[in-house]
Amino acid sequence: FNHCALGAVGRFLYERLAGIDATATTWTGEVRIAAQYTRALDWVRAGYEAPAGPIASAWRWQGEEIVDEVELPGAATATLAAPAGFAIATINGAPVGSSPADLAVGPGKHTLIVREASA
């Protein structure tokens, strides 16, 4: 059953909450991932079958921090972005210097620790 109203809900879930911007996904595997974190949800997990391969995004609250996991296929690259009011503290266990607005990553699994900017 595929109805435009239900499709709009699904699109909101994976493009906004999980942050997978499917409109920017190209055959070259370039994607932008900018999840929208909310205290109203404990976790979000979504995947998208892009032409370059499967893309996954999942985040969860862990105390006052967010653990955000992104997985990209072998030929993909991504720009990861934290929403306003949040900052990326680490990626794959390494501190992020000045908390840039966007981070570029290659294929594989990436784990970010994200904190509220005021925390």
All heavy atoms as an XYZ file, in Angstrom:
869
protein
N       0.846     -1.182      0.000
C       0.000      0.000      0.000
C       0.880      1.231      0.000
O       1.697      1.411      0.886
C      -0.907     -0.029      1.237
C      -1.863      1.108      1.304
C      -2.969      1.154      0.501
C      -1.638      2.161      2.174
C      -3.858      2.189      0.555
C      -2.519      3.219      2.244
C      -3.639      3.237      1.435
N       0.760      2.028     -1.011
C       1.601      3.212     -1.122
C       0.711      4.421     -1.380
O       0.192      4.600     -2.464
C       2.622      3.025     -2.246
C       3.635      4.141     -2.262
O       3.717      4.932     -1.329
N       4.416      4.202     -3.317
N       0.560      5.235     -0.396
C      -0.261      6.431     -0.488
C       0.633      7.635     -0.232
O       1.527      7.574      0.609
C      -1.383      6.360      0.553
C      -2.386      7.453      0.407
N      -2.221      8.684      0.979
C      -3.559      7.494     -0.256
C      -3.257      9.446      0.681
N      -4.086      8.730     -0.070
N       0.399      8.725     -0.954
C       1.286      9.882     -0.826
C       1.348     10.411      0.605
O       2.395     10.866      1.061
C       0.883     10.978     -1.803
S      -0.738     11.695     -1.488
N       0.263     10.336      1.341
C       0.282     10.820      2.721
C       1.212      9.965      3.580
O       1.973     10.468      4.396
C      -1.126     10.823      3.306
N       1.173      8.646      3.391
C       2.058      7.757      4.142
C       3.497      7.906      3.673
O       4.431      7.825      4.471
C       1.590      6.317      4.023
C       0.191      6.039      4.576
C      -0.190      4.599      4.321
C       0.117      6.379      6.049
N       3.697      8.127      2.385
C       5.042      8.355      1.859
C       5.655      9.617      2.435
O       6.843      9.673      2.715
N       4.833     10.642      2.644
C       5.332     11.883      3.223
C       5.795     11.659      4.654
O       6.800     12.228      5.078
C       4.248     12.962      3.174
N       5.110     10.814      5.390
C       5.518     10.498      6.759
C       6.847      9.757      6.737
O       7.779     10.081      7.471
C       4.435      9.671      7.494
C       4.945      9.164      8.830
C       3.177     10.500      7.676
N       6.954      8.761      5.870
C       8.195      8.008      5.750
C       9.359      8.896      5.354
O      10.451      8.797      5.907
N       9.124      9.769      4.404
C      10.180     10.689      3.960
C      10.621     11.584      5.108
O      11.814     11.818      5.296
C       9.685     11.516      2.788
C      10.751     12.365      2.178
C      10.275     13.031      0.920
N      11.350     13.842      0.360
C      11.252     14.522     -0.740
N      10.127     14.479     -1.434
N      12.257     15.231     -1.172
N       9.684     12.082      5.896
C      10.023     12.902      7.061
C      10.898     12.118      8.038
O      11.880     12.638      8.563
C       8.754     13.384      7.773
C       9.028     14.037      9.091
C       9.472     15.346      9.152
C       8.863     13.340     10.274
C       9.742     15.954     10.377
C       9.126     13.932     11.499
C       9.565     15.239     11.552
N      10.561     10.854      8.257
C      11.307     10.051      9.215
C      12.753      9.842      8.787
O      13.665     10.017      9.583
C      10.614      8.704      9.432
C       9.255      8.779     10.123
C       8.602      7.403     10.146
C       9.378      9.338     11.529
N      12.985      9.465      7.525
C      14.370      9.201      7.158
C      15.125     10.443      6.715
O      16.325     10.530      6.909
C      14.527      8.039      6.172
C      14.076      8.251      4.755
C      14.888      8.894      3.842
C      12.862      7.754      4.310
C      14.493      9.061      2.536
C      12.457      7.913      3.000
C      13.277      8.573      2.116
O      12.883      8.734      0.821
N      14.460     11.449      6.145
C      15.185     12.651      5.734
C      15.389     13.642      6.879
O      16.426     14.281      6.950
C      14.483     13.352      4.578
C      14.692     12.662      3.262
C      14.190     13.471      2.087
O      13.719     14.610      2.276
O      14.276     12.949      0.964
N      14.414     13.785      7.743
C      14.538     14.757      8.834
C      15.085     14.144     10.103
O      16.105     14.562     10.612
C      13.187     15.422      9.116
C      12.666     16.275      8.000
C      13.608     17.440      7.744
N      13.075     18.290      6.721
C      12.814     19.568      6.882
N      13.030     20.152      8.037
N      12.318     20.262      5.892
N      14.401     13.167     10.654
C      14.825     12.610     11.936
C      16.138     11.832     11.815
O      17.051     12.024     12.612
C      13.728     11.731     12.533
C      12.480     12.491     12.988
C      11.425     11.531     13.509
C      12.829     13.524     14.048
N      16.260     10.965     10.807
C      17.510     10.231     10.615
C      18.532     11.068      9.851
O      19.719     10.810      9.928
C      17.258      8.918      9.898
N      18.060     12.046      9.100
C      18.952     12.992      8.432
C      19.484     12.586      7.083
O      20.332     13.271      6.523
N      19.017     11.488      6.512
C      19.521     11.046      5.209
C      18.846     11.877      4.125
O      17.664     11.716      3.866
C      19.244      9.545      4.983
C      19.896      8.716      6.091
C      19.737      9.119      3.601
C      19.484      7.255      6.075
N      19.601     12.765      3.509
C      19.044     13.634      2.475
C      19.074     12.893      1.145
O      20.055     12.950      0.409
C      19.819     14.943      2.396
C      19.184     15.934      1.457
O      18.233     15.568      0.723
O      19.621     17.096      1.450
N      18.010     12.181      0.854
C      17.932     11.367     -0.356
C      17.921     12.210     -1.619
O      18.324     11.739     -2.674
C      16.695     10.475     -0.303
N      17.484     13.447     -1.538
C      17.462     14.294     -2.726
C      18.871     14.649     -3.171
O      19.087     14.955     -4.324
C      16.662     15.588     -2.476
O      17.280     16.313     -1.403
C      15.225     15.290     -2.128
N      19.831     14.602     -2.260
C      21.211     14.923     -2.609
C      22.021     13.685     -2.964
O      23.154     13.790     -3.404
C      21.885     15.658     -1.456
N      21.452     12.497     -2.768
C      22.174     11.270     -3.061
C      22.267     11.110     -4.573
O      21.273     11.139     -5.269
C      21.457     10.055     -2.459
O      21.288     10.280     -1.080
C      22.250      8.790     -2.670
N      23.476     10.953     -5.059
C      23.693     10.827     -6.496
C      24.301      9.470     -6.804
O      24.639      8.704     -5.928
C      24.640     11.931     -6.995
O      25.920     11.724     -6.388
C      24.116     13.306     -6.647
N      24.478      9.202     -8.072
C      25.095      7.942     -8.488
C      26.540      7.857     -8.021
O      27.117      6.785     -7.962
C      25.002      7.791     -9.997
C      23.623      7.456    -10.423
C      22.652      8.334    -10.807
C      23.026      6.169    -10.450
N      21.492      7.660    -11.082
C      21.695      6.336    -10.874
C      23.480      4.891    -10.167
C      20.836      5.266    -11.026
C      22.619      3.826    -10.319
C      21.316      4.021    -10.747
N      27.146      8.988     -7.714
C      28.531      8.977     -7.234
C      28.607      8.648     -5.756
O      29.687      8.478     -5.212
C      29.202     10.338     -7.464
O      28.487     11.338     -6.741
C      29.256     10.682     -8.935
N      27.481      8.584     -5.070
C      27.465      8.213     -3.664
C      27.633      9.372     -2.715
O      27.907      9.174     -1.542
N      27.484     10.589     -3.184
C      27.585     11.756     -2.310
C      26.259     11.950     -1.582
O      25.200     11.935     -2.191
C      27.923     13.000     -3.121
C      29.247     12.892     -3.844
C      29.431     13.980     -4.879
O      28.618     14.920     -4.935
O      30.394     13.867     -5.655
N      26.328     12.124     -0.256
C      25.107     12.279      0.526
C      25.370     13.255      1.664
O      26.497     13.403      2.123
C      24.609     10.914      1.061
C      25.599     10.316      2.031
C      23.248     11.019      1.683
N      24.334     13.924      2.101
C      24.405     14.799      3.266
C      23.542     14.157      4.353
O      22.410     13.765      4.104
C      23.894     16.197      2.943
C      23.934     17.140      4.130
C      23.572     18.568      3.707
N      23.489     19.446      4.836
C      24.524     20.021      5.444
N      25.743     19.797      4.995
N      24.363     20.814      6.473
N      24.111     14.060      5.555
C      23.371     13.492      6.680
C      23.351     14.526      7.792
O      24.400     14.931      8.297
C      23.994     12.165      7.152
C      23.934     11.151      5.995
C      23.266     11.651      8.393
C      24.522      9.819      6.299
N      22.155     14.973      8.108
C      21.972     16.012      9.126
C      20.733     15.664      9.956
O      19.641     16.165      9.708
C      21.816     17.384      8.472
N      20.920     14.770     10.916
C      19.805     14.315     11.749
C      19.258     15.451     12.606
O      19.990     16.355     13.001
C      20.271     13.170     12.645
N      17.981     15.389     12.883
C      17.325     16.357     13.758
C      17.048     15.670     15.089
O      16.153     14.843     15.187
C      16.021     16.856     13.125
C      16.220     17.580     11.821
C      17.032     18.850     12.003
O      16.724     19.664     12.848
N      18.079     18.993     11.219
N      17.845     15.988     16.092
C      17.706     15.355     17.405
C      16.579     16.012     18.189
O      16.380     17.216     18.118
C      19.010     15.477     18.191
C      20.233     15.095     17.401
C      21.262     15.996     17.200
C      20.354     13.822     16.849
C      22.387     15.646     16.477
C      21.479     13.473     16.120
C      22.494     14.390     15.939
O      23.604     14.039     15.220
N      15.859     15.189     18.914
C      14.770     15.690     19.743
C      14.673     14.848     21.013
O      14.857     13.629     20.964
C      13.424     15.665     18.989
O      12.391     16.024     19.896
C      13.115     14.309     18.391
N      14.381     15.497     22.109
C      14.195     14.771     23.373
C      12.880     13.998     23.383
O      12.663     13.156     24.235
C      14.220     15.750     24.553
C      15.588     16.327     24.816
C      16.298     15.477     25.792
N      17.581     16.065     26.149
C      18.503     15.411     26.786
N      18.304     14.164     27.138
N      19.647     15.970     27.074
N      12.018     14.268     22.420
C      10.739     13.561     22.351
C      10.928     12.088     21.956
O      10.031     11.286     22.151
C       9.806     14.254     21.362
N      12.089     11.750     21.391
C      12.387     10.380     20.988
C      13.675      9.934     21.664
O      14.625     10.706     21.773
C      12.553     10.289     19.473
C      11.323     10.648     18.645
C      11.692     10.727     17.175
C      10.227      9.619     18.865
N      13.728      8.671     22.086
C      14.945      8.118     22.673
C      15.952      7.713     21.601
O      17.152      7.745     21.825
C      14.625      6.892     23.530
C      13.833      7.241     24.778
O      13.983      8.374     25.279
O      13.065      6.379     25.240
N      15.451      7.297     20.435
C      16.327      6.849     19.368
C      15.621      6.927     18.020
O      14.393      6.972     17.955
C      16.815      5.414     19.611
C      15.694      4.407     19.706
C      15.007      4.061     20.821
C      15.100      3.669     18.635
N      14.034      3.138     20.520
C      14.080      2.868     19.182
C      15.346      3.583     17.269
C      13.308      2.009     18.402
C      14.572      2.728     16.494
C      13.567      1.946     17.067
N      16.429      6.925     16.961
C      15.937      6.893     15.584
C      16.899      6.018     14.784
O      18.115      6.070     15.003
C      15.894      8.312     14.973
C      15.710      8.265     13.469
C      14.800      9.144     15.617
N      16.352      5.218     13.863
C      17.184      4.394     12.988
C      16.490      4.315     11.636
O      15.292      4.039     11.557
C      17.368      3.000     13.580
C      18.216      2.090     12.725
C      18.483      0.721     13.341
N      17.274      0.118     13.903
C      17.169     -0.328     15.147
N      18.177     -0.222     15.982
N      16.049     -0.872     15.571
N      17.253      4.548     10.553
C      16.679      4.472      9.212
C      17.758      4.096      8.217
O      18.948      4.297      8.461
C      16.052      5.815      8.820
N      17.321      3.558      7.084
C      18.236      3.209      6.006
C      17.637      3.587      4.667
O      16.423      3.733      4.538
N      18.503      3.739      3.691
C      18.078      4.139      2.350
C      18.897      3.352      1.332
O      20.121      3.284      1.433
C      18.288      5.633      2.162
C      18.022      6.123      0.761
C      16.735      6.138      0.235
C      19.057      6.577     -0.045
C      16.496      6.569     -1.060
C      18.827      7.033     -1.334
C      17.548      7.020     -1.834
O      17.300      7.454     -3.113
N      18.233      2.743      0.379
C      18.914      2.004     -0.686
C      19.242      2.971     -1.816
O      18.454      3.159     -2.742
C      18.034      0.852     -1.185
C      17.853     -0.259     -0.180
C      19.147     -1.003      0.137
O      20.011     -1.126     -0.758
O      19.287     -1.445      1.290
N      20.405      3.600     -1.741
C      20.847      4.545     -2.763
C      21.448      3.794     -3.946
O      21.819      2.623     -3.805
C      21.897      5.481     -2.166
N      21.558      4.434     -5.096
C      22.189      3.773     -6.243
C      23.609      3.282     -5.931
O      24.042      2.266     -6.457
C      22.194      4.860     -7.311
C      21.035      5.733     -6.954
C      21.009      5.736     -5.446
N      24.325      3.972     -5.057
C      25.697      3.592     -4.704
C      25.735      2.476     -3.665
O      26.798      1.933     -3.385
C      26.449      4.813     -4.177
N      24.594      2.151     -3.066
C      24.528      1.121     -2.038
C      23.766      1.614     -0.820
O      23.336      2.764     -0.762
N      23.596      0.752      0.182
C      22.792      1.123      1.350
C      23.476      2.169      2.230
O      24.669      2.096      2.492
C      22.611     -0.193      2.100
C      23.727     -1.061      1.633
C      24.073     -0.624      0.248
N      22.675      3.126      2.675
C      23.117      4.176      3.583
C      22.266      4.062      4.834
O      21.039      3.925      4.749
C      22.940      5.567      2.944
C      23.829      5.681      1.703
C      23.247      6.671      3.941
C      23.533      6.893      0.845
N      22.901      4.087      6.004
C      22.165      3.951      7.261
C      22.546      5.072      8.218
O      23.680      5.542      8.232
C      22.454      2.607      7.907
N      21.573      5.485      9.008
C      21.781      6.505     10.026
C      20.962      6.112     11.255
O      19.793      5.758     11.140
C      21.315      7.875      9.504
O      21.358      8.848     10.524
N      21.610      6.169     12.420
C      20.923      5.833     13.668
C      21.491      6.697     14.781
O      22.703      6.895     14.854
C      21.112      4.364     14.008
N      20.603      7.238     15.617
C      21.086      7.990     16.772
C      20.259      7.636     17.993
O      19.131      7.184     17.871
C      21.114      9.493     16.516
C      19.794     10.145     16.200
C      19.326     10.466     14.960
C      18.790     10.594     17.122
N      18.096     11.057     15.053
C      17.736     11.160     16.375
C      18.681     10.563     18.511
C      16.594     11.703     16.964
C      17.533     11.092     19.096
C      16.513     11.655     18.322
N      20.902      7.843     19.160
C      20.213      7.571     20.421
C      20.781      8.487     21.493
O      21.953      8.864     21.453
C      20.371      6.108     20.825
C      21.785      5.718     21.206
C      21.921      4.224     21.490
N      23.261      3.863     21.901
C      24.303      3.710     21.096
N      24.139      3.895     19.797
N      25.483      3.376     21.571
N      19.940      8.827     22.444
C      20.387      9.587     23.607
C      21.119      8.638     24.535
O      20.655      7.530     24.786
C      19.211     10.220     24.344
C      18.649     11.406     23.634
C      17.562     11.418     22.812
C      19.149     12.737     23.663
N      17.353     12.683     22.332
C      18.315     13.518     22.842
C      20.235     13.348     24.303
C      18.526     14.878     22.641
C      20.435     14.704     24.108
C      19.586     15.457     23.289
N      22.252      9.063     25.032
C      23.012      8.327     26.036
C      23.356      9.347     27.124
O      24.359     10.041     27.028
C      24.270      7.728     25.418
C      25.050      6.831     26.353
C      26.133      6.098     25.596
O      25.854      5.234     24.767
N      27.373      6.458     25.867
N      22.470      9.447     28.114
C      22.629     10.495     29.116
C      22.376     11.851     28.487
O      21.346     12.076     27.870
N      23.352     12.726     28.572
C      23.231     14.070     27.996
C      23.848     14.163     26.603
O      23.873     15.240     26.020
C      23.886     15.100     28.932
C      23.177     15.234     30.267
C      21.721     15.658     30.102
O      21.453     16.634     29.365
O      20.837     15.017     30.704
N      24.365     13.050     26.096
C      25.004     13.034     24.783
C      24.172     12.224     23.801
O      23.332     11.426     24.192
C      26.397     12.398     24.863
C      27.357     13.131     25.742
C      28.707     12.447     25.828
O      28.771     11.204     25.689
O      29.685     13.163     26.035
N      24.476     12.419     22.538
C      23.845     11.648     21.477
C      24.931     10.811     20.817
O      25.998     11.333     20.475
C      23.186     12.563     20.436
C      22.079     13.369     21.092
C      22.674     11.753     19.250
C      21.699     14.599     20.331
N      24.676      9.526     20.669
C      25.549      8.648     19.899
C      24.898      8.517     18.525
O      23.767      8.036     18.415
C      25.705      7.272     20.573
C      26.568      6.356     19.715
C      26.280      7.421     21.972
N      25.589      8.993     17.511
C      25.060      9.016     16.147
C      25.945      8.119     15.287
O      27.143      8.352     15.168
C      25.068     10.450     15.622
C      24.250     10.623     14.362
O      23.987      9.631     13.660
O      23.878     11.776     14.073
N      25.350      7.083     14.705
C      26.092      6.134     13.880
C      25.628      6.222     12.434
O      24.428      6.172     12.163
C      25.918      4.712     14.409
C      26.483      4.547     15.805
C      26.184      3.191     16.409
O      25.093      2.658     16.139
O      27.041      2.687     17.143
N      26.595      6.350     11.545
C      26.321      6.473     10.116
C      27.110      5.390      9.403
O      28.281      5.157      9.722
C      26.752      7.863      9.603
C      26.629      7.954      8.100
C      25.945      8.953     10.281
N      26.468      4.723      8.445
C      27.166      3.712      7.662
C      26.988      4.012      6.180
O      25.868      4.243      5.715
C      26.655      2.315      7.997
C      27.541      1.236      7.454
C      27.365     -0.101      8.158
O      26.538     -0.193      9.084
O      28.062     -1.039      7.770
N      28.113      4.002      5.455
C      28.124      4.344      4.038
C      28.700      3.191      3.223
O      29.632      2.524      3.672
C      28.987      5.588      3.801
C      28.589      6.830      4.584
C      29.670      7.893      4.464
C      27.264      7.356      4.084
N      28.192      2.981      1.995
C      28.732      1.917      1.155
C      30.131      2.271      0.640
O      30.580      3.418      0.764
C      27.717      1.818      0.019
C      27.077      3.159     -0.045
C      27.086      3.685      1.365
N      30.794      1.297      0.040
C      32.179      1.428     -0.385
C      32.527      2.594     -1.281
O      33.632      3.119     -1.201
N      31.629      3.035     -2.114
C      31.941      4.120     -3.046
C      31.346      5.448     -2.610
O      31.288      6.387     -3.397
C      31.431      3.758     -4.430
N      30.921      5.557     -1.362
C      30.196      6.756     -0.933
C      31.055      7.703     -0.099
O      32.021      7.298      0.534
C      28.970      6.356     -0.127
N      30.652      8.949     -0.124
C      31.189      9.966      0.779
C      29.993     10.698      1.368
O      28.914     10.719      0.778
C      32.098     10.973      0.056
O      31.349     11.634     -0.960
C      33.315     10.292     -0.555
N      30.205     11.298      2.538
C      29.099     12.017      3.165
C      29.602     13.273      3.846
O      30.742     13.349      4.306
C      28.396     11.139      4.193
N      28.727     14.235      3.904
C      28.920     15.408      4.738
C      27.991     15.216      5.921
O      26.783     15.050      5.750
C      28.553     16.703      3.981
O      29.391     16.801      2.836
C      28.729     17.914      4.855
N      28.564     15.199      7.124
C      27.787     15.042      8.353
C      27.635     16.412      8.997
O      28.605     17.150      9.115
C      28.498     14.095      9.318
C      28.921     12.741      8.743
C      29.655     11.926      9.801
C      27.723     11.982      8.222
N      26.427     16.730      9.419
C      26.171     18.041     10.001
C      25.326     17.906     11.258
O      24.395     17.107     11.306
C      25.446     18.929      8.992
N      25.671     18.689     12.269
C      24.865     18.752     13.494
C      23.878     19.905     13.347
O      24.216     20.946     12.791
C      25.760     18.975     14.705
N      22.667     19.735     13.849
C      21.691     20.818     13.741
C      22.046     21.980     14.673
O      22.889     21.842     15.567
C      20.383     20.153     14.159
C      20.799     19.014     15.027
C      22.125     18.556     14.504
N      21.403     23.103     14.467
C      21.615     24.275     15.317
C      21.397     23.889     16.776
O      20.480     23.130     17.105
C      20.656     25.389     14.916
N      22.266     24.354     17.646
C      22.149     24.054     19.058
C      22.903     22.815     19.495
O      22.922     22.476     20.662
N      23.547     22.116     18.550
C      24.317     20.908     18.833
C      25.699     21.029     18.216
O      25.898     21.756     17.244
C      23.618     19.663     18.268
C      22.331     19.332     18.959
C      21.140     19.920     18.554
C      22.309     18.449     20.023
C      19.946     19.617     19.188
C      21.111     18.144     20.662
C      19.928     18.735     20.244
N      26.656     20.291     18.777
C      28.020     20.292     18.251
C      28.561     18.865     18.265
O      28.326     18.117     19.215
C      28.916     21.192     19.084
N      29.296     18.507     17.216
C      29.944     17.202     17.148
C      31.194     17.272     18.020
O      32.074     18.095     17.787
C      30.299     16.838     15.696
C      29.023     16.791     14.837
C      31.050     15.509     15.641
C      29.277     16.688     13.343
N      31.265     16.406     19.029
C      32.397     16.400     19.954
C      33.494     15.443     19.503
O      34.678     15.772     19.570
C      31.932     16.040     21.358
N      33.104     14.230     19.058
C      34.082     13.258     18.576
C      33.534     12.533     17.361
O      32.318     12.444     17.166
C      34.439     12.194     19.647
O      33.312     11.362     19.881
C      34.907     12.826     20.940
N      34.457     12.009     16.554
C      34.090     11.123     15.458
C      35.043      9.939     15.505
O      36.265     10.120     15.551
C      34.109     11.833     14.080
C      33.671     10.849     12.992
C      35.454     12.447     13.778
C      33.286     11.490     11.690
N      34.484      8.747     15.582
C      35.255      7.512     15.688
C      36.247      7.568     16.848
O      37.378      7.098     16.739
C      35.955      7.200     14.364
C      34.972      7.029     13.230
O      33.850      6.557     13.425
N      35.361      7.435     12.040
N      35.834      8.200     17.945
C      36.653      8.274     19.149
C      37.661      9.400     19.179
O      38.272      9.651     20.211
N      37.854     10.106     18.076
C      38.821     11.209     18.021
C      38.104     12.540     18.226
O      37.061     12.782     17.619
C      39.547     11.208     16.683
N      38.658     13.413     19.069
C      38.031     14.723     19.280
C      37.980     15.529     17.987
O      38.876     15.441     17.149
C      38.951     15.412     20.292
C      39.800     14.344     20.864
C      39.870     13.236     19.850
N      36.921     16.295     17.840
C      36.769     17.188     16.702
C      37.220     18.557     17.179
O      36.654     19.094     18.134
C      35.310     17.215     16.206
C      35.140     18.251     15.115
C      34.902     15.845     15.724
N      38.232     19.093     16.546
C      38.864     20.338     16.962
C      37.947     21.462     17.386
O      37.602     21.620     18.542
N      37.498     22.234     16.450
C      36.724     23.429     16.776
C      35.233     23.240     16.535
O      34.521     24.204     16.311
C      37.241     24.608     15.955
O      37.118     24.311     14.572
N      34.772     22.002     16.559
C      33.361     21.681     16.306
C      32.855     22.327     15.022
O      31.989     23.191     15.036
C      32.500     22.107     17.501
O      32.845     21.365     18.630
N      33.422     21.925     13.873
C      32.977     22.498     12.603
C      31.511     22.183     12.338
O      30.976     21.207     12.862
C      33.879     21.822     11.573
C      34.277     20.538     12.216
C      34.352     20.827     13.694
N      30.902     23.009     11.520
C      29.493     22.807     11.195
C      29.300     21.520     10.390
O      28.321     20.818     10.572
C      28.967     23.998     10.420
N      30.239     21.208      9.510
C      30.135     20.031      8.650
C      31.434     19.227      8.706
O      32.521     19.802      8.795
C      29.893     20.443      7.198
C      28.564     21.121      6.981
O      27.655     20.935      7.807
O      28.428     21.840      5.972
N      31.308     17.912      8.630
C      32.457     17.013      8.564
C      32.314     16.135      7.334
O      31.238     15.600      7.085
C      32.515     16.112      9.796
C      32.856     16.742     11.128
C      32.711     15.718     12.245
C      34.261     17.303     11.106
N      33.397     15.957      6.579
C      33.390     15.072      5.420
C      33.958     13.720      5.841
O      34.988     13.664      6.517
C      34.216     15.676      4.301
N      33.272     12.643      5.452
C      33.730     11.286      5.767
C      33.615     10.404      4.536
O      32.849     10.691      3.624
C      32.938     10.660      6.939
C      33.145     11.447      8.219
C      31.474     10.530      6.608
N      34.390      9.321      4.546
C      34.363      8.355      3.460
C      33.522      7.149      3.815
O      32.763      7.161      4.788
N      33.681      6.069      3.058
C      32.879      4.874      3.279
C      33.180      4.219      4.622
O      34.217      4.454      5.224
C      33.264      3.955      2.122
C      34.520      4.502      1.560
C      34.602      5.937      1.937
N      32.238      3.404      5.070
C      32.400      2.667      6.317
C      31.446      3.151      7.384
O      30.519      3.907      7.122
N      31.706      2.669      8.608
C      30.859      3.021      9.741
C      31.549      4.119     10.549
O      32.737      4.014     10.849
C      30.610      1.798     10.616
C      29.622      2.045     11.723
C      29.278      0.755     12.452
C      28.232      1.035     13.521
N      27.827     -0.187     14.209
N      30.790      5.146     10.893
C      31.316      6.289     11.640
C      30.421      6.520     12.859
O      29.197      6.542     12.731
C      31.347      7.538     10.767
C      32.140      7.338      9.523
N      33.513      7.353      9.503
C      31.752      7.075      8.243
C      33.942      7.125      8.277
N      32.879      6.954      7.490
N      31.047      6.702     14.011
C      30.319      6.962     15.247
C      30.669      8.347     15.742
O      31.853      8.647     15.953
C      30.656      5.912     16.316
O      30.331      4.609     15.792
C      29.857      6.154     17.588
N      29.653      9.171     15.912
C      29.832     10.532     16.417
C      29.244     10.642     17.810
O      28.225     10.016     18.099
C      29.092     11.546     15.520
C      29.587     11.749     14.105
C      29.140     10.633     13.204
C      29.089     13.063     13.588
N      29.878     11.438     18.637
C      29.291     11.851     19.899
C      28.919     13.310     19.705
O      29.762     14.147     19.343
C      30.270     11.686     21.083
C      30.706     10.230     21.223
C      29.636     12.227     22.372
C      29.596      9.246     21.549
N      27.647     13.602     19.927
C      27.126     14.948     19.707
C      26.587     15.467     21.039
O      25.948     14.724     21.779
C      26.004     14.922     18.632
C      25.480     16.313     18.375
C      26.532     14.284     17.348
N      26.869     16.726     21.309
C      26.395     17.339     22.554
C      25.610     18.610     22.235
O      25.874     19.275     21.239
C      27.587     17.694     23.443
C      28.373     16.481     23.885
C      29.501     16.855     24.825
N      30.205     15.643     25.220
C      31.506     15.457     25.025
N      32.241     16.387     24.491
N      32.055     14.320     25.415
N      24.688     18.913     23.127
C      23.998     20.189     22.999
C      25.026     21.294     23.219
O      25.899     21.171     24.070
C      22.862     20.293     24.022
C      21.732     19.337     23.696
C      20.567     19.475     24.642
O      19.704     20.336     24.375
O      20.525     18.735     25.639
N      24.936     22.347     22.431
C      25.943     23.411     22.466
C      26.045     24.051     23.851
O      27.110     24.460     24.264
C      25.625     24.460     21.409
N      24.960     24.085     24.594
C      24.967     24.694     25.925
C      25.507     23.766     26.989
O      25.783     24.178     28.099
C      23.558     25.148     26.316
O      22.692     24.034     26.329
N      25.646     22.453     26.666
C      26.098     21.468     27.665
C      27.603     21.440     27.783
O      28.340     21.793     26.951
C      25.571     20.083     27.304
